[in-house]
Amino acid sequence: MRTLPLINLPADWFDGASQRGICGCGAILKLDSDTLYDLHWNGGLGTNTRTEIIVLWGLLWFAAEKKLDITNIYRDSKAIIDGILGNTTFDPPLLTI
């Protein structure tokens, strides 16, 4: 049977959510078949969009601090993807608590 690769490594996934204003952040960095980082933390208070930005910042900060190669980043948030691609701008007052 032929196996097709699902992703290209290194790869990073991140997600964040806010429920009742409480934010949760998480990310996974898979560098190769033997190296995986699993990150999760309390994002404080705020909206879903604010949480998505916090978790992306945290993922990039961690990778830079550890001098890790970030080649592929996977995310399902259209708001964040549009912001990264420059298709929209974030309204700073909406990103605060």
Secondary structure, 3 states (H helix, E strand, C coil): CCCCCCCCCCEEEEEEEEECCEEEEEEEEEEECCEEEEEEEEEEECCHHHHHHHHHHHHHHHHHHCCCCCCEEECCCHHHHHHHHCCCCCCHHHHCC
